[in-house]
Amino acid sequence: MLRYSVDEVNSDRVTGWVFDPDGAPSVTVTVDGVELGAAHQGAYRVDVANAVGDQRAVHSGFEFRFGREAFQHVTGTRAQVTVAVGDQQAAAVEVPVLLDAADLPRRGPLPPAVLELLARFDRRYAIDEPWSDDLAYAAVADLRFLVERGPRRTRGLHRHLSLIAQLWVRAAFIEEYFPRENDDASIDDKDRSAVQNSGLEVFAIATHLATLHAHGVAGVFAEFGCFKGFSTAVLSDACHQLGVPMHVFDSFQGLPPTDSEYYAAGDFAGSRAEVESNLVEFGRLAPVTFHEGFFSDSLGDFTEPRIMTMWMDVDLESSAKDVLTILPRLDQRGVLFSHECPGELFAGRLREVVASPDQVIPPIVAAFESVGRTLCGRHIAGNTGAFWDADEGIAPLPTGALLQLRDLALAVVSPPANQEGATGAHTAAPVAADGGIRSRVGKLVQRTPR
């Protein structure tokens, strides 16, 4: 009887295996109704021979590679690939068709290599203007399709997905195991927990830091307010991987004196020794330079001329005003991330907030206006928001799209386990209950009695 499996179909090639004790039939490949030719047969597949229990199947593999001309007759960005094995035909599989190099999008919320790949797939991404949220979600869906069915030589995409997976795993791990109790606070104190933001919030900052770095945005990363060092641990690891210097500003005495009815002087105090100890355990000390003291004092000695990204978790209006004196040094493509920015502030558009001692939004708005930058913002997660220049800034992905991209990254770096006992570069598909073998493209192997 004839047995076969189409193991892989993408823009590069078609691979699989076919075995018939009475002689293997030909394997032909068709793209959008045009037959391109026969696959090369005889590839070494000892895994198949072992799976079917017949050593005559040891050279049952086949491969068909698409040349540059393979998709020239295709209209559109997707092509239907059909594989025929003798008189049997597998279900058609859709693959992406990449166009010649497009003009590089300048401001999309992904690294340039990824933007170029998207623009080669669909010209709607070849724009030099801010992306809508709908376009961002469409981009992630298209990236999934490109990963699953596109060419393998997309190193810029694979590199970015690998980095996203690493950043997420680190953020999730640190969030899980970072010391939770602030032993210096009472059980009913607002700063009893040593973790005041989520792994998702800090992961989003780290991911966008990687995107800005890929765009060539120069400068350092600056964090204002580190408490016990949770966000510092996650972000210092990202800076280490990217080779970006990180500057951490904190009084290490808690909040300064304030007129706030909610906060008090000394709240959220973490010693420098605590923070450094937590960085040794969970983050990276190497890229970090500490600036100890209240911002009004420590910023006077800060001479770095360019800042790539800023992360501000300062609680108070007065502290935000002190920090934002250096906003002119933030690259116009860069982003200011800030805590104390819950989602309701961004319903539809950034709402106007009345100034008060514990509101950081009014100083942000004033600082952008003072340097002639048109403020644009979005909610990230928890109490974190992002702010950038509407004319020149590179906006972060909407968080929902970022999470979809994270899921894609995790699927790529940790795919489902192959069947145990497979040998060599190829892996036999799982054996079905009826003795057939299931293809990795999800189609039950065709079996024709003879």
C-alpha positions in Angstrom: 0.0 0.0 0.0 1.0 3.6 -0.6 1.9 5.7 2.4 3.1 9.3 2.4 3.4 12.5 4.4 3.8 16.1 3.4 6.0 17.2 6.3 6.8 20.8 5.4 5.4 23.4 3.0 6.7 27.0 2.9 8.0 29.6 0.5 11.3 27.8 0.3 10.4 24.2 -0.3 8.1 21.2 0.1 9.4 18.1 1.9 8.0 14.8 3.0 8.2 11.1 2.3 6.5 8.5 0.3 6.7 4.7 0.5 5.1 2.0 -1.6 6.7 -1.5 -1.5 5.8 -1.9 -5.1 7.7 1.3 -6.2 7.4 4.9 -5.2 5.2 7.1 -7.4 6.3 10.5 -8.6 5.7 13.6 -6.5 4.7 16.8 -8.3 4.2 20.3 -7.0 1.7 22.8 -8.3 1.4 26.5 -7.4 -1.9 28.3 -8.1 -2.8 25.8 -10.7 0.6 25.7 -12.5 2.5 22.5 -12.2 6.2 23.3 -11.5 7.7 19.9 -11.7 8.6 16.8 -9.8 10.3 16.6 -6.4 13.7 15.0 -5.9 13.2 11.6 -4.2 15.5 9.2 -2.3 16.3 11.4 0.7 17.5 9.4 3.7 14.6 8.8 6.2 15.6 6.1 8.7 12.9 7.5 11.0 10.2 6.6 8.5 11.7 3.1 7.9 11.5 2.5 11.6 8.0 3.9 11.9 6.5 1.8 9.1 8.6 -1.2 10.0 10.2 -1.7 6.6 13.8 -0.8 6.0 13.1 -0.4 2.3 11.6 3.0 3.3 15.0 4.3 4.4 15.3 6.4 1.2 11.7 7.5 1.1 12.2 11.2 1.5 11.4 13.8 -1.1 12.1 17.5 -1.5 11.1 20.3 -4.0 12.8 23.7 -3.8 11.1 26.8 -5.2 13.2 28.9 -7.4 12.9 32.6 -7.9 10.5 32.1 -10.8 8.2 29.8 -8.9 5.7 32.5 -7.8 6.0 34.9 -10.7 2.6 34.0 -12.1 0.9 34.5 -8.7 -1.3 37.6 -8.3 -1.5 38.7 -4.8 0.5 38.0 -1.6 -0.5 34.3 -1.1 -0.1 31.2 -3.2 -1.8 27.8 -3.0 0.7 25.0 -3.1 -0.6 21.5 -3.9 1.4 18.3 -3.7 0.3 15.2 -5.8 1.7 11.8 -4.9 0.9 9.5 -7.8 -2.9 9.8 -8.2 -3.3 11.1 -4.7 -3.4 14.8 -3.9 -2.8 16.4 -0.5 -4.8 19.4 0.7 -3.5 22.7 -0.7 -1.4 24.8 1.6 -1.2 28.6 1.5 2.3 30.2 1.5 3.3 33.9 1.4 4.7 35.5 -1.7 7.4 38.1 -1.0 7.9 41.0 -3.3 11.2 42.7 -4.1 12.6 45.0 -1.5 10.3 47.8 -0.5 11.0 51.2 0.8 11.9 50.7 4.4 9.2 51.9 6.8 10.7 54.3 9.2 8.4 54.5 12.2 6.6 51.2 12.7 6.6 49.6 16.2 8.9 46.8 15.2 12.6 46.5 14.3 13.6 47.6 10.7 14.4 44.1 9.5 10.9 43.0 10.6 9.3 46.0 9.0 11.1 45.4 5.7 9.9 41.8 5.7 6.3 42.9 6.3 6.6 45.5 3.5 7.8 42.9 1.1 4.8 40.8 1.9 2.2 43.6 1.9 2.8 47.1 0.7 0.4 48.5 3.3 3.2 48.3 5.8 5.5 50.4 3.6 4.3 53.7 5.2 6.1 56.6 6.8 3.4 57.5 9.3 2.1 56.3 12.6 0.5 52.9 12.6 -3.1 52.3 13.6 -3.8 49.7 16.2 -5.6 47.6 13.5 -2.5 47.6 11.4 -0.4 46.5 14.4 -2.7 43.6 15.0 -2.7 42.7 11.3 1.1 42.8 11.3 1.4 40.2 14.1 -1.1 38.0 12.3 1.0 38.3 9.1 4.2 37.6 11.1 2.7 34.4 12.3 1.9 33.4 8.8 5.4 34.3 7.6 7.0 32.3 10.5 4.8 29.2 9.8 4.9 29.3 5.9 7.4 31.9 4.8 11.1 31.5 3.9 13.5 30.4 6.6 16.1 33.1 5.8 14.4 35.8 7.8 17.0 36.2 10.5 15.9 39.6 11.6 12.5 38.3 12.5 13.8 35.2 14.2 16.3 37.2 16.1 13.6 39.5 17.4 11.3 36.7 18.3 14.1 35.0 20.2 14.8 38.2 22.1 11.1 38.7 22.9 10.9 35.1 24.3 14.0 35.7 26.4 12.7 39.0 27.8 9.3 37.5 28.7 10.8 34.5 30.4 13.1 36.7 32.4 10.3 39.1 33.4 7.9 36.3 34.3 10.6 34.5 36.3 11.7 37.6 38.2 8.0 38.5 39.0 7.5 35.0 40.4 10.5 34.8 42.6 11.4 38.4 43.5 11.2 39.0 47.3 7.6 40.2 47.9 7.7 41.5 51.4 9.0 44.9 52.4 10.3 44.0 55.9 10.6 47.7 56.8 6.8 48.2 56.4 3.8 47.2 58.5 1.2 44.8 57.1 -1.2 47.7 56.4 1.3 50.1 54.8 0.9 50.9 51.1 4.5 49.9 50.4 4.3 46.5 52.2 4.7 44.8 48.8 8.2 45.1 47.4 6.8 44.6 43.9 4.7 47.6 42.8 4.3 46.8 39.1 3.9 43.7 37.0 6.2 41.7 34.8 4.0 42.6 31.8 4.5 46.3 32.4 8.2 46.0 32.6 8.4 43.4 29.7 6.6 45.9 27.5 9.3 48.6 28.3 12.1 46.1 27.7 10.6 45.0 24.4 10.3 48.6 23.1 13.8 49.3 24.3 14.9 46.5 22.0 12.9 48.0 19.1 14.3 51.4 19.5 17.8 50.0 19.8 17.2 48.1 16.5 16.2 51.4 14.9 19.5 52.9 15.8 18.1 55.2 18.5 21.2 56.2 20.4 21.6 57.1 24.1 21.2 55.6 27.5 18.2 54.1 29.3 17.2 56.0 32.5 15.0 54.7 35.3 13.7 57.0 38.0 12.5 55.4 41.2 13.5 51.8 41.7 12.2 51.0 45.2 13.5 47.4 45.9 14.8 46.9 42.4 12.1 44.7 40.7 11.8 46.7 37.5 15.5 47.4 37.7 16.3 43.7 37.7 14.2 43.0 34.6 15.4 46.1 32.7 19.0 45.7 33.6 19.0 42.3 32.0 17.5 43.7 28.8 20.1 46.5 28.8 22.8 43.9 29.3 21.6 41.9 26.3 21.4 45.0 24.1 24.6 46.7 25.3 22.7 49.8 26.5 24.0 51.7 29.5 21.4 52.0 32.3 21.2 54.9 34.8 19.1 54.4 37.9 18.1 57.3 40.0 16.7 56.9 43.5 17.1 58.6 46.9 17.2 55.2 48.6 15.4 57.0 51.4 11.9 56.8 50.0 9.7 59.7 48.8 10.7 63.3 49.5 8.5 65.6 51.7 5.2 66.1 50.0 1.8 67.8 50.4 0.0 64.6 49.1 -2.8 63.3 51.2 -2.0 59.8 50.1 1.8 59.6 50.0 4.2 60.5 52.8 7.9 61.3 53.0 9.8 58.0 53.3 7.3 55.8 51.6 8.7 53.2 49.2 12.2 53.2 50.6 14.7 50.6 49.6 18.3 50.8 50.5 21.0 50.8 47.8 22.4 47.6 49.4 19.0 45.9 49.0 18.7 46.9 45.3 22.2 45.8 44.5 21.7 42.5 46.2 18.5 41.9 44.3 20.3 42.8 41.0 23.0 40.3 41.8 20.3 37.6 42.3 17.8 38.6 39.5 19.3 41.1 37.1 22.6 42.5 36.0 24.8 45.0 37.8 27.2 45.5 34.9 25.2 48.0 32.8 23.9 50.0 35.8 25.2 53.3 37.1 23.4 54.4 40.3 22.6 58.1 41.0 21.8 58.4 44.7 19.8 61.3 46.1 16.6 63.1 45.4 16.1 63.9 41.7 16.5 67.7 42.2 20.0 67.0 43.4 21.2 63.9 41.5 20.2 65.2 38.1 22.5 68.1 38.4 25.5 65.7 38.0 23.9 63.7 35.1 25.7 64.7 31.9 24.6 62.1 29.4 23.6 64.1 26.4 21.1 61.6 24.9 18.5 59.3 26.4 16.9 56.5 24.4 14.0 55.7 26.8 12.9 56.8 30.2 11.0 54.9 32.9 9.5 57.0 35.6 7.9 55.5 38.8 8.0 58.5 41.0 4.5 58.9 42.5 4.6 62.6 43.0 4.0 65.7 40.9 7.1 67.4 42.3 9.3 64.4 41.5 7.9 64.2 38.0 8.7 67.9 37.4 12.3 67.3 38.6 12.7 64.3 36.3 11.2 66.0 33.3 13.7 68.8 33.2 15.8 66.4 31.1 13.1 65.5 28.7 14.9 67.6 25.9 17.6 64.9 26.0 15.1 62.2 25.2 15.6 61.3 21.5 12.5 62.4 19.5 11.9 58.8 18.5 12.1 57.7 22.1 9.4 57.0 24.6 8.7 58.1 28.2 7.1 55.3 30.2 5.5 56.3 33.5 3.7 54.6 36.4 0.7 56.3 38.0 -1.1 56.2 34.6 -4.1 53.9 34.9 -6.0 52.8 31.8 -9.0 55.1 32.4 -6.7 58.1 31.6 -6.4 56.9 28.0 -10.1 56.2 27.2 -10.3 57.4 23.6 -7.6 60.0 24.0 -5.4 61.2 26.9 -7.8 62.8 29.4 -7.0 66.1 31.0 -6.0 65.6 34.6 -6.2 68.3 37.3 -2.9 69.0 38.9 -2.4 67.7 42.4 0.6 66.6 44.5 0.2 63.0 43.5 -0.6 63.4 39.7 2.3 62.9 37.2 0.3 63.5 34.0 0.2 67.3 34.2 4.0 67.6 34.4 4.3 65.2 31.4 1.9 67.3 29.3 3.7 70.5 30.3 7.1 69.1 29.6 6.2 67.9 26.1 4.6 71.3 25.3 7.7 73.1 26.6 10.0 71.4 24.0 7.5 71.7 21.2 6.7 68.0 20.9 3.1 66.8 20.1 2.2 64.4 22.9 0.7 61.0 22.1 0.1 58.3 24.6 -1.3 54.9 25.3 -2.0 52.6 28.3 0.4 49.7 28.6 -0.8 47.6 31.5 -1.5 48.0 35.2 -0.7 51.6 36.1 1.8 52.2 33.3 1.4 54.5 30.3 3.7 55.4 27.4 4.2 58.9 25.9 6.0 59.9 22.7 6.2 62.6 20.1 3.3 62.2 17.6 5.4 63.6 14.8 8.7 61.7 15.2 8.3 59.1 17.9 8.3 55.3 17.4 5.2 54.2 19.3 5.1 50.9 21.3 2.9 48.1 20.1 -0.6 47.9 21.6 -0.3 45.6 24.5 -2.7 43.1 23.0 -0.6 42.9 19.9 2.5 42.6 21.9 1.1 39.6 23.8 0.2 37.9 20.6 3.8 38.5 19.4 5.0 37.1 22.7 2.9 34.0 22.2 4.3 33.6 18.7 7.9 34.0 20.0 7.3 31.4 22.7 5.8 29.0 20.1 8.8 29.4 17.9 11.5 28.8 20.5 9.6 26.0 22.2 7.6 24.1 19.5 5.7 20.9 20.3 8.0 18.0 21.0 8.8 15.8 18.1 8.0 12.1 18.3 10.4 10.2 20.5 12.9 8.0 18.8 13.3 10.0 15.6 16.6 9.8 14.0 18.6 12.3 11.9 17.6 15.7 10.6 14.0 14.7 9.7 11.4 13.5 12.2 8.7 11.1 11.4 5.2 12.3 12.1 3.2 10.7 14.9 1.8 7.3 14.3 -2.0 7.4 14.1 -4.3 4.9 15.9 -5.0 3.1 12.7 -1.4 2.5 11.9 -1.2 5.5 9.6 1.2 8.4 10.1 0.0 12.0 10.6 1.7 14.7 8.7 3.1 17.8 10.5 0.9 20.0 8.4 -2.0 18.4 10.1 -3.2 16.0 7.3 -3.7 12.3 7.9 -1.5 10.4 5.6 -3.2 9.2 2.5 -3.3 5.4 2.3 -4.4 3.6 -0.9 -4.8 -0.2 -0.9 -3.3 -1.9 -3.9 
